[in-house]
Amino acid sequence: MADRTRRDRLEEIRDQLTDAMAQADVAVKAQIAGQLRQVLREIDEIPVDGGRSARERFADRVAAADAASSSA
């Protein structure tokens, strides 16, 4: 998918880090949290698409993932 935006790539990384943090050993969580904070900062620096905030877009993605996992 060559036309993915920087925001899309960062949001994918954010989601992967969030999943990794939920499954990580306590000793590794601080490292993942640091990476996650940096990715969130970078996402916040990108202008908002269509008037929707990054938080709203993330909530939509979480809701879609929850809906997919509950219907499986």
PDB file with SEQRES, HELIX, SHEET and CRYST1 records, atoms N, CA, C and O in Angstrom:
SEQRES   1 A   72  MET ALA ASP ARG THR ARG ARG ASP ARG LEU GLU GLU ILE          
SEQRES   2 A   72  ARG ASP GLN LEU THR ASP ALA MET ALA GLN ALA ASP VAL          
SEQRES   3 A   72  ALA VAL LYS ALA GLN ILE ALA GLY GLN LEU ARG GLN VAL          
SEQRES   4 A   72  LEU ARG GLU ILE ASP GLU ILE PRO VAL ASP GLY GLY ARG          
SEQRES   5 A   72  SER ALA ARG GLU ARG PHE ALA ASP ARG VAL ALA ALA ALA          
SEQRES   6 A   72  ASP ALA ALA SER SER SER ALA                                  
HELIX    1 AA1 ARG A    6  GLN A   23  1                                  18    
HELIX    2 AA2 VAL A   26  GLU A   45  1                                  20    
HELIX    3 AA3 ALA A   54  SER A   71  1                                  18    
CRYST1    1.000    1.000    1.000  90.00  90.00  90.00 P 1           1          
ATOM      1  N   MET A   1       0.851  -1.171   0.000  1.00  0.00           N  
ATOM      2  CA  MET A   1       0.000   0.000   0.000  1.00  0.00           C  
ATOM      3  C   MET A   1       0.900   1.239   0.000  1.00  0.00           C  
ATOM      4  O   MET A   1       1.204   1.797   1.054  1.00  0.00           O  
ATOM      5  N   ALA A   2       1.312   1.650  -1.168  1.00  0.00           N  
ATOM      6  CA  ALA A   2       2.300   2.716  -1.309  1.00  0.00           C  
ATOM      7  C   ALA A   2       1.755   4.094  -0.962  1.00  0.00           C  
ATOM      8  O   ALA A   2       2.533   4.993  -0.642  1.00  0.00           O  
ATOM      9  N   ASP A   3       0.473   4.281  -1.015  1.00  0.00           N  
ATOM     10  CA  ASP A   3      -0.090   5.612  -0.789  1.00  0.00           C  
ATOM     11  C   ASP A   3      -0.504   5.872   0.656  1.00  0.00           C  
ATOM     12  O   ASP A   3      -1.228   6.829   0.932  1.00  0.00           O  
ATOM     13  N   ARG A   4      -0.057   5.038   1.566  1.00  0.00           N  
ATOM     14  CA  ARG A   4      -0.381   5.248   2.972  1.00  0.00           C  
ATOM     15  C   ARG A   4       0.268   6.525   3.465  1.00  0.00           C  
ATOM     16  O   ARG A   4       1.399   6.843   3.099  1.00  0.00           O  
ATOM     17  N   THR A   5      -0.441   7.236   4.279  1.00  0.00           N  
ATOM     18  CA  THR A   5       0.077   8.484   4.815  1.00  0.00           C  
ATOM     19  C   THR A   5       0.949   8.215   6.032  1.00  0.00           C  
ATOM     20  O   THR A   5       0.928   7.127   6.608  1.00  0.00           O  
ATOM     21  N   ARG A   6       1.700   9.215   6.399  1.00  0.00           N  
ATOM     22  CA  ARG A   6       2.530   9.125   7.603  1.00  0.00           C  
ATOM     23  C   ARG A   6       1.655   8.850   8.816  1.00  0.00           C  
ATOM     24  O   ARG A   6       2.016   8.053   9.682  1.00  0.00           O  
ATOM     25  N   ARG A   7       0.501   9.512   8.877  1.00  0.00           N  
ATOM     26  CA  ARG A   7      -0.431   9.299   9.987  1.00  0.00           C  
ATOM     27  C   ARG A   7      -0.863   7.839  10.048  1.00  0.00           C  
ATOM     28  O   ARG A   7      -0.885   7.244  11.126  1.00  0.00           O  
ATOM     29  N   ASP A   8      -1.205   7.258   8.904  1.00  0.00           N  
ATOM     30  CA  ASP A   8      -1.634   5.859   8.879  1.00  0.00           C  
ATOM     31  C   ASP A   8      -0.537   4.943   9.416  1.00  0.00           C  
ATOM     32  O   ASP A   8      -0.806   4.031  10.198  1.00  0.00           O  
ATOM     33  N   ARG A   9       0.692   5.192   8.992  1.00  0.00           N  
ATOM     34  CA  ARG A   9       1.814   4.358   9.451  1.00  0.00           C  
ATOM     35  C   ARG A   9       2.029   4.521  10.957  1.00  0.00           C  
ATOM     36  O   ARG A   9       2.248   3.542  11.671  1.00  0.00           O  
ATOM     37  N   LEU A  10       1.965   5.770  11.433  1.00  0.00           N  
ATOM     38  CA  LEU A  10       2.143   6.007  12.869  1.00  0.00           C  
ATOM     39  C   LEU A  10       1.009   5.388  13.681  1.00  0.00           C  
ATOM     40  O   LEU A  10       1.245   4.849  14.762  1.00  0.00           O  
ATOM     41  N   GLU A  11      -0.219   5.463  13.169  1.00  0.00           N  
ATOM     42  CA  GLU A  11      -1.348   4.864  13.887  1.00  0.00           C  
ATOM     43  C   GLU A  11      -1.207   3.349  13.944  1.00  0.00           C  
ATOM     44  O   GLU A  11      -1.582   2.729  14.940  1.00  0.00           O  
ATOM     45  N   GLU A  12      -0.678   2.754  12.899  1.00  0.00           N  
ATOM     46  CA  GLU A  12      -0.441   1.311  12.910  1.00  0.00           C  
ATOM     47  C   GLU A  12       0.614   0.959  13.959  1.00  0.00           C  
ATOM     48  O   GLU A  12       0.454  -0.009  14.703  1.00  0.00           O  
ATOM     49  N   ILE A  13       1.679   1.737  14.016  1.00  0.00           N  
ATOM     50  CA  ILE A  13       2.723   1.514  15.025  1.00  0.00           C  
ATOM     51  C   ILE A  13       2.142   1.693  16.422  1.00  0.00           C  
ATOM     52  O   ILE A  13       2.416   0.901  17.323  1.00  0.00           O  
ATOM     53  N   ARG A  14       1.334   2.743  16.595  1.00  0.00           N  
ATOM     54  CA  ARG A  14       0.691   2.989  17.898  1.00  0.00           C  
ATOM     55  C   ARG A  14      -0.128   1.782  18.327  1.00  0.00           C  
ATOM     56  O   ARG A  14      -0.050   1.352  19.478  1.00  0.00           O  
ATOM     57  N   ASP A  15      -0.914   1.232  17.405  1.00  0.00           N  
ATOM     58  CA  ASP A  15      -1.749   0.079  17.730  1.00  0.00           C  
ATOM     59  C   ASP A  15      -0.897  -1.140  18.090  1.00  0.00           C  
ATOM     60  O   ASP A  15      -1.230  -1.881  19.015  1.00  0.00           O  
ATOM     61  N   GLN A  16       0.196  -1.345  17.364  1.00  0.00           N  
ATOM     62  CA  GLN A  16       1.083  -2.468  17.645  1.00  0.00           C  
ATOM     63  C   GLN A  16       1.744  -2.314  19.012  1.00  0.00           C  
ATOM     64  O   GLN A  16       1.867  -3.281  19.764  1.00  0.00           O  
ATOM     65  N   LEU A  17       2.167  -1.097  19.326  1.00  0.00           N  
ATOM     66  CA  LEU A  17       2.786  -0.856  20.630  1.00  0.00           C  
ATOM     67  C   LEU A  17       1.781  -1.042  21.762  1.00  0.00           C  
ATOM     68  O   LEU A  17       2.125  -1.563  22.823  1.00  0.00           O  
ATOM     69  N   THR A  18       0.547  -0.618  21.539  1.00  0.00           N  
ATOM     70  CA  THR A  18      -0.501  -0.783  22.547  1.00  0.00           C  
ATOM     71  C   THR A  18      -0.740  -2.265  22.813  1.00  0.00           C  
ATOM     72  O   THR A  18      -0.855  -2.685  23.964  1.00  0.00           O  
ATOM     73  N   ASP A  19      -0.814  -3.051  21.747  1.00  0.00           N  
ATOM     74  CA  ASP A  19      -0.989  -4.498  21.912  1.00  0.00           C  
ATOM     75  C   ASP A  19       0.217  -5.120  22.616  1.00  0.00           C  
ATOM     76  O   ASP A  19       0.059  -5.959  23.504  1.00  0.00           O  
ATOM     77  N   ALA A  20       1.418  -4.706  22.217  1.00  0.00           N  
ATOM     78  CA  ALA A  20       2.641  -5.249  22.819  1.00  0.00           C  
ATOM     79  C   ALA A  20       2.695  -4.924  24.301  1.00  0.00           C  
ATOM     80  O   ALA A  20       3.120  -5.750  25.108  1.00  0.00           O  
ATOM     81  N   MET A  21       2.268  -3.730  24.657  1.00  0.00           N  
ATOM     82  CA  MET A  21       2.314  -3.320  26.057  1.00  0.00           C  
ATOM     83  C   MET A  21       1.358  -4.172  26.899  1.00  0.00           C  
ATOM     84  O   MET A  21       1.673  -4.529  28.034  1.00  0.00           O  
ATOM     85  N   ALA A  22       0.207  -4.488  26.344  1.00  0.00           N  
ATOM     86  CA  ALA A  22      -0.761  -5.295  27.083  1.00  0.00           C  
ATOM     87  C   ALA A  22      -0.241  -6.697  27.353  1.00  0.00           C  
ATOM     88  O   ALA A  22      -0.643  -7.331  28.328  1.00  0.00           O  
ATOM     89  N   GLN A  23       0.655  -7.189  26.494  1.00  0.00           N  
ATOM     90  CA  GLN A  23       1.146  -8.551  26.631  1.00  0.00           C  
ATOM     91  C   GLN A  23       2.563  -8.628  27.208  1.00  0.00           C  
ATOM     92  O   GLN A  23       3.070  -9.720  27.469  1.00  0.00           O  
ATOM     93  N   ALA A  24       3.194  -7.484  27.404  1.00  0.00           N  
ATOM     94  CA  ALA A  24       4.613  -7.448  27.784  1.00  0.00           C  
ATOM     95  C   ALA A  24       4.831  -7.759  29.253  1.00  0.00           C  
ATOM     96  O   ALA A  24       3.947  -7.589  30.093  1.00  0.00           O  
ATOM     97  N   ASP A  25       6.039  -8.220  29.530  1.00  0.00           N  
ATOM     98  CA  ASP A  25       6.514  -8.424  30.885  1.00  0.00           C  
ATOM     99  C   ASP A  25       6.700  -7.044  31.531  1.00  0.00           C  
ATOM    100  O   ASP A  25       6.986  -6.063  30.844  1.00  0.00           O  
ATOM    101  N   VAL A  26       6.541  -6.983  32.815  1.00  0.00           N  
ATOM    102  CA  VAL A  26       6.645  -5.716  33.545  1.00  0.00           C  
ATOM    103  C   VAL A  26       7.965  -5.006  33.250  1.00  0.00           C  
ATOM    104  O   VAL A  26       7.995  -3.780  33.150  1.00  0.00           O  
ATOM    105  N   ALA A  27       9.034  -5.744  33.113  1.00  0.00           N  
ATOM    106  CA  ALA A  27      10.354  -5.154  32.889  1.00  0.00           C  
ATOM    107  C   ALA A  27      10.452  -4.452  31.536  1.00  0.00           C  
ATOM    108  O   ALA A  27      11.295  -3.572  31.364  1.00  0.00           O  
ATOM    109  N   VAL A  28       9.621  -4.816  30.588  1.00  0.00           N  
ATOM    110  CA  VAL A  28       9.692  -4.268  29.233  1.00  0.00           C  
ATOM    111  C   VAL A  28       8.670  -3.145  29.021  1.00  0.00           C  
ATOM    112  O   VAL A  28       8.808  -2.350  28.091  1.00  0.00           O  
ATOM    113  N   LYS A  29       7.667  -3.080  29.863  1.00  0.00           N  
ATOM    114  CA  LYS A  29       6.579  -2.110  29.667  1.00  0.00           C  
ATOM    115  C   LYS A  29       7.074  -0.662  29.628  1.00  0.00           C  
ATOM    116  O   LYS A  29       6.555   0.137  28.849  1.00  0.00           O  
ATOM    117  N   ALA A  30       8.047  -0.316  30.434  1.00  0.00           N  
ATOM    118  CA  ALA A  30       8.544   1.066  30.449  1.00  0.00           C  
ATOM    119  C   ALA A  30       9.174   1.432  29.113  1.00  0.00           C  
ATOM    120  O   ALA A  30       9.006   2.555  28.637  1.00  0.00           O  
ATOM    121  N   GLN A  31       9.891   0.505  28.509  1.00  0.00           N  
ATOM    122  CA  GLN A  31      10.495   0.763  27.203  1.00  0.00           C  
ATOM    123  C   GLN A  31       9.422   0.963  26.135  1.00  0.00           C  
ATOM    124  O   GLN A  31       9.513   1.874  25.312  1.00  0.00           O  
ATOM    125  N   ILE A  32       8.416   0.113  26.158  1.00  0.00           N  
ATOM    126  CA  ILE A  32       7.326   0.232  25.186  1.00  0.00           C  
ATOM    127  C   ILE A  32       6.568   1.534  25.413  1.00  0.00           C  
ATOM    128  O   ILE A  32       6.184   2.205  24.455  1.00  0.00           O  
ATOM    129  N   ALA A  33       6.351   1.890  26.670  1.00  0.00           N  
ATOM    130  CA  ALA A  33       5.634   3.127  26.983  1.00  0.00           C  
ATOM    131  C   ALA A  33       6.374   4.343  26.425  1.00  0.00           C  
ATOM    132  O   ALA A  33       5.746   5.273  25.918  1.00  0.00           O  
ATOM    133  N   GLY A  34       7.695   4.337  26.515  1.00  0.00           N  
ATOM    134  CA  GLY A  34       8.482   5.440  25.970  1.00  0.00           C  
ATOM    135  C   GLY A  34       8.324   5.553  24.466  1.00  0.00           C  
ATOM    136  O   GLY A  34       8.180   6.651  23.930  1.00  0.00           O  
ATOM    137  N   GLN A  35       8.350   4.419  23.789  1.00  0.00           N  
ATOM    138  CA  GLN A  35       8.161   4.428  22.341  1.00  0.00           C  
ATOM    139  C   GLN A  35       6.749   4.885  21.990  1.00  0.00           C  
ATOM    140  O   GLN A  35       6.548   5.641  21.039  1.00  0.00           O  
ATOM    141  N   LEU A  36       5.782   4.423  22.761  1.00  0.00           N  
ATOM    142  CA  LEU A  36       4.387   4.799  22.514  1.00  0.00           C  
ATOM    143  C   LEU A  36       4.185   6.295  22.702  1.00  0.00           C  
ATOM    144  O   LEU A  36       3.496   6.930  21.904  1.00  0.00           O  
ATOM    145  N   ARG A  37       4.778   6.864  23.747  1.00  0.00           N  
ATOM    146  CA  ARG A  37       4.674   8.316  23.966  1.00  0.00           C  
ATOM    147  C   ARG A  37       5.237   9.094  22.790  1.00  0.00           C  
ATOM    148  O   ARG A  37       4.652  10.094  22.373  1.00  0.00           O  
ATOM    149  N   GLN A  38       6.358   8.653  22.251  1.00  0.00           N  
ATOM    150  CA  GLN A  38       6.965   9.340  21.108  1.00  0.00           C  
ATOM    151  C   GLN A  38       6.065   9.262  19.876  1.00  0.00           C  
ATOM    152  O   GLN A  38       5.899  10.253  19.164  1.00  0.00           O  
ATOM    153  N   VAL A  39       5.496   8.109  19.626  1.00  0.00           N  
ATOM    154  CA  VAL A  39       4.601   7.945  18.472  1.00  0.00           C  
ATOM    155  C   VAL A  39       3.367   8.831  18.645  1.00  0.00           C  
ATOM    156  O   VAL A  39       2.916   9.459  17.688  1.00  0.00           O  
ATOM    157  N   LEU A  40       2.827   8.881  19.848  1.00  0.00           N  
ATOM    158  CA  LEU A  40       1.654   9.730  20.095  1.00  0.00           C  
ATOM    159  C   LEU A  40       1.988  11.207  19.869  1.00  0.00           C  
ATOM    160  O   LEU A  40       1.175  11.955  19.326  1.00  0.00           O  
ATOM    161  N   ARG A  41       3.183  11.621  20.288  1.00  0.00           N  
ATOM    162  CA  ARG A  41       3.604  13.004  20.046  1.00  0.00           C  
ATOM    163  C   ARG A  41       3.654  13.294  18.548  1.00  0.00           C  
ATOM    164  O   ARG A  41       3.189  14.338  18.092  1.00  0.00           O  
ATOM    165  N   GLU A  42       4.221  12.361  17.795  1.00  0.00           N  
ATOM    166  CA  GLU A  42       4.321  12.555  16.349  1.00  0.00           C  
ATOM    167  C   GLU A  42       2.944  12.606  15.696  1.00  0.00           C  
ATOM    168  O   GLU A  42       2.722  13.394  14.777  1.00  0.00           O  
ATOM    169  N   ILE A  43       2.028  11.779  16.161  1.00  0.00           N  
ATOM    170  CA  ILE A  43       0.662  11.807  15.620  1.00  0.00           C  
ATOM    171  C   ILE A  43       0.019  13.156  15.924  1.00  0.00           C  
ATOM    172  O   ILE A  43      -0.631  13.746  15.061  1.00  0.00           O  
ATOM    173  N   ASP A  44       0.199  13.638  17.137  1.00  0.00           N  
ATOM    174  CA  ASP A  44      -0.396  14.917  17.536  1.00  0.00           C  
ATOM    175  C   ASP A  44       0.135  16.085  16.713  1.00  0.00           C  
ATOM    176  O   ASP A  44      -0.554  17.093  16.555  1.00  0.00           O  
ATOM    177  N   GLU A  45       1.349  15.963  16.190  1.00  0.00           N  
ATOM    178  CA  GLU A  45       1.935  17.037  15.390  1.00  0.00           C  
ATOM    179  C   GLU A  45       1.355  17.112  13.979  1.00  0.00           C  
ATOM    180  O   GLU A  45       1.489  18.137  13.310  1.00  0.00           O  
ATOM    181  N   ILE A  46       0.722  16.053  13.528  1.00  0.00           N  
ATOM    182  CA  ILE A  46       0.158  16.019  12.177  1.00  0.00           C  
ATOM    183  C   ILE A  46      -1.216  16.686  12.216  1.00  0.00           C  
ATOM    184  O   ILE A  46      -2.021  16.400  13.102  1.00  0.00           O  
ATOM    185  N   PRO A  47      -1.486  17.577  11.254  1.00  0.00           N  
ATOM    186  CA  PRO A  47      -2.810  18.224  11.224  1.00  0.00           C  
ATOM    187  C   PRO A  47      -3.942  17.197  11.157  1.00  0.00           C  
ATOM    188  O   PRO A  47      -3.790  16.122  10.579  1.00  0.00           O  
ATOM    189  N   VAL A  48      -5.048  17.541  11.745  1.00  0.00           N  
ATOM    190  CA  VAL A  48      -6.199  16.651  11.831  1.00  0.00           C  
ATOM    191  C   VAL A  48      -6.912  16.576  10.485  1.00  0.00           C  
ATOM    192  O   VAL A  48      -7.128  17.594   9.826  1.00  0.00           O  
ATOM    193  N   ASP A  49      -7.277  15.352  10.086  1.00  0.00           N  
ATOM    194  CA  ASP A  49      -8.015  15.129   8.843  1.00  0.00           C  
ATOM    195  C   ASP A  49      -9.509  15.320   9.069  1.00  0.00           C  
ATOM    196  O   ASP A  49     -10.065  14.787  10.029  1.00  0.00           O  
ATOM    197  N   GLY A  50     -10.154  16.070   8.201  1.00  0.00           N  
ATOM    198  CA  GLY A  50     -11.608  16.178   8.212  1.00  0.00           C  
ATOM    199  C   GLY A  50     -12.211  16.627   9.521  1.00  0.00           C  
ATOM    200  O   GLY A  50     -13.366  16.311   9.807  1.00  0.00           O  
ATOM    201  N   GLY A  51     -11.451  17.363  10.330  1.00  0.00           N  
ATOM    202  CA  GLY A  51     -11.993  17.881  11.586  1.00  0.00           C  
ATOM    203  C   GLY A  51     -12.072  16.851  12.700  1.00  0.00           C  
ATOM    204  O   GLY A  51     -12.582  17.161  13.777  1.00  0.00           O  
ATOM    205  N   ARG A  52     -11.587  15.640  12.477  1.00  0.00           N  
ATOM    206  CA  ARG A  52     -11.628  14.598  13.511  1.00  0.00           C  
ATOM    207  C   ARG A  52     -10.279  14.529  14.209  1.00  0.00           C  
ATOM    208  O   ARG A  52      -9.232  14.539  13.562  1.00  0.00           O  
ATOM    209  N   SER A  53     -10.313  14.460  15.507  1.00  0.00           N  
ATOM    210  CA  SER A  53      -9.073  14.399  16.269  1.00  0.00           C  
ATOM    211  C   SER A  53      -8.469  13.003  16.198  1.00  0.00           C  
ATOM    212  O   SER A  53      -9.141  12.038  15.833  1.00  0.00           O  
ATOM    213  N   ALA A  54      -7.211  12.912  16.548  1.00  0.00           N  
ATOM    214  CA  ALA A  54      -6.525  11.618  16.584  1.00  0.00           C  
ATOM    215  C   ALA A  54      -7.203  10.693  17.590  1.00  0.00           C  
ATOM    216  O   ALA A  54      -7.285   9.486  17.364  1.00  0.00           O  
ATOM    217  N   ARG A  55      -7.684  11.244  18.687  1.00  0.00           N  
ATOM    218  CA  ARG A  55      -8.368  10.422  19.696  1.00  0.00           C  
ATOM    219  C   ARG A  55      -9.653   9.816  19.147  1.00  0.00           C  
ATOM    220  O   ARG A  55      -9.957   8.651  19.401  1.00  0.00           O  
ATOM    221  N   GLU A  56     -10.413  10.621  18.385  1.00  0.00           N  
ATOM    222  CA  GLU A  56     -11.652  10.108  17.794  1.00  0.00           C  
ATOM    223  C   GLU A  56     -11.362   8.995  16.795  1.00  0.00           C  
ATOM    224  O   GLU A  56     -12.062   7.984  16.759  1.00  0.00           O  
ATOM    225  N   ARG A  57     -10.324   9.190  15.986  1.00  0.00           N  
ATOM    226  CA  ARG A  57      -9.958   8.164  15.010  1.00  0.00           C  
ATOM    227  C   ARG A  57      -9.513   6.887  15.719  1.00  0.00           C  
ATOM    228  O   ARG A  57      -9.848   5.786  15.283  1.00  0.00           O  
ATOM    229  N   PHE A  58      -8.762   7.030  16.808  1.00  0.00           N  
ATOM    230  CA  PHE A  58      -8.305   5.864  17.565  1.00  0.00           C  
ATOM    231  C   PHE A  58      -9.494   5.146  18.195  1.00  0.00           C  
ATOM    232  O   PHE A  58      -9.552   3.917  18.177  1.00  0.00           O  
ATOM    233  N   ALA A  59     -10.433   5.893  18.746  1.00  0.00           N  
ATOM    234  CA  ALA A  59     -11.625   5.285  19.347  1.00  0.00           C  
ATOM    235  C   ALA A  59     -12.398   4.487  18.303  1.00  0.00           C  
ATOM    236  O   ALA A  59     -12.907   3.405  18.596  1.00  0.00           O  
ATOM    237  N   ASP A  60     -12.486   5.016  17.093  1.00  0.00           N  
ATOM    238  CA  ASP A  60     -13.152   4.292  16.012  1.00  0.00           C  
ATOM    239  C   ASP A  60     -12.438   2.977  15.711  1.00  0.00           C  
ATOM    240  O   ASP A  60     -13.080   1.944  15.518  1.00  0.00           O  
ATOM    241  N   ARG A  61     -11.102   3.024  15.673  1.00  0.00           N  
ATOM    242  CA  ARG A  61     -10.326   1.817  15.378  1.00  0.00           C  
ATOM    243  C   ARG A  61     -10.483   0.778  16.486  1.00  0.00           C  
ATOM    244  O   ARG A  61     -10.605  -0.414  16.204  1.00  0.00           O  
ATOM    245  N   VAL A  62     -10.481   1.217  17.731  1.00  0.00           N  
ATOM    246  CA  VAL A  62     -10.660   0.298  18.866  1.00  0.00           C  
ATOM    247  C   VAL A  62     -12.046  -0.312  18.817  1.00  0.00           C  
ATOM    248  O   VAL A  62     -12.199  -1.516  19.024  1.00  0.00           O  
ATOM    249  N   ALA A  63     -13.054   0.496  18.547  1.00  0.00           N  
ATOM    250  CA  ALA A  63     -14.423  -0.005  18.466  1.00  0.00           C  
ATOM    251  C   ALA A  63     -14.565  -1.016  17.330  1.00  0.00           C  
ATOM    252  O   ALA A  63     -15.234  -2.037  17.492  1.00  0.00           O  
ATOM    253  N   ALA A  64     -13.948  -0.745  16.195  1.00  0.00           N  
ATOM    254  CA  ALA A  64     -14.008  -1.675  15.067  1.00  0.00           C  
ATOM    255  C   ALA A  64     -13.306  -2.986  15.407  1.00  0.00           C  
ATOM    256  O   ALA A  64     -13.795  -4.060  15.058  1.00  0.00           O  
ATOM    257  N   ALA A  65     -12.164  -2.904  16.084  1.00  0.00           N  
ATOM    258  CA  ALA A  65     -11.439  -4.114  16.496  1.00  0.00           C  
ATOM    259  C   ALA A  65     -12.253  -4.912  17.511  1.00  0.00           C  
ATOM    260  O   ALA A  65     -12.295  -6.140  17.439  1.00  0.00           O  
ATOM    261  N   ASP A  66     -12.899  -4.227  18.456  1.00  0.00           N  
ATOM    262  CA  ASP A  66     -13.726  -4.895  19.440  1.00  0.00           C  
ATOM    263  C   ASP A  66     -14.923  -5.583  18.772  1.00  0.00           C  
ATOM    264  O   ASP A  66     -15.272  -6.712  19.118  1.00  0.00           O  
ATOM    265  N   ALA A  67     -15.542  -4.894  17.820  1.00  0.00           N  
ATOM    266  CA  ALA A  67     -16.678  -5.457  17.109  1.00  0.00           C  
ATOM    267  C   ALA A  67     -16.263  -6.697  16.318  1.00  0.00           C  
ATOM    268  O   ALA A  67     -16.992  -7.688  16.273  1.00  0.00           O  
ATOM    269  N   ALA A  68     -15.086  -6.632  15.698  1.00  0.00           N  
ATOM    270  CA  ALA A  68     -14.598  -7.767  14.911  1.00  0.00           C  
ATOM    271  C   ALA A  68     -14.279  -8.958  15.817  1.00  0.00           C  
ATOM    272  O   ALA A  68     -14.574 -10.098  15.459  1.00  0.00           O  
ATOM    273  N   SER A  69     -13.686  -8.710  16.975  1.00  0.00           N  
ATOM    274  CA  SER A  69     -13.324  -9.806  17.874  1.00  0.00           C  
ATOM    275  C   SER A  69     -14.552 -10.398  18.559  1.00  0.00           C  
ATOM    276  O   SER A  69     -14.563 -11.592  18.860  1.00  0.00           O  
ATOM    277  N   SER A  70     -15.570  -9.610  18.810  1.00  0.00           N  
ATOM    278  CA  SER A  70     -16.754 -10.130  19.470  1.00  0.00           C  
ATOM    279  C   SER A  70     -17.665 -10.881  18.503  1.00  0.00           C  
ATOM    280  O   SER A  70     -18.472 -11.707  18.931  1.00  0.00           O  
ATOM    281  N   SER A  71     -17.546 -10.603  17.199  1.00  0.00           N  
ATOM    282  CA  SER A  71     -18.372 -11.295  16.220  1.00  0.00           C  
ATOM    283  C   SER A  71     -17.697 -12.557  15.704  1.00  0.00           C  
ATOM    284  O   SER A  71     -18.310 -13.342  14.981  1.00  0.00           O  
ATOM    285  N   ALA A  72     -16.433 -12.754  16.075  1.00  0.00           N  
ATOM    286  CA  ALA A  72     -15.683 -13.933  15.589  1.00  0.00           C  
ATOM    287  C   ALA A  72     -15.965 -15.164  16.388  1.00  0.00           C  
ATOM    288  O   ALA A  72     -15.414 -16.226  16.102  1.00  0.00           O  
TER     289      ALA A  72                                                      
END                                                                             
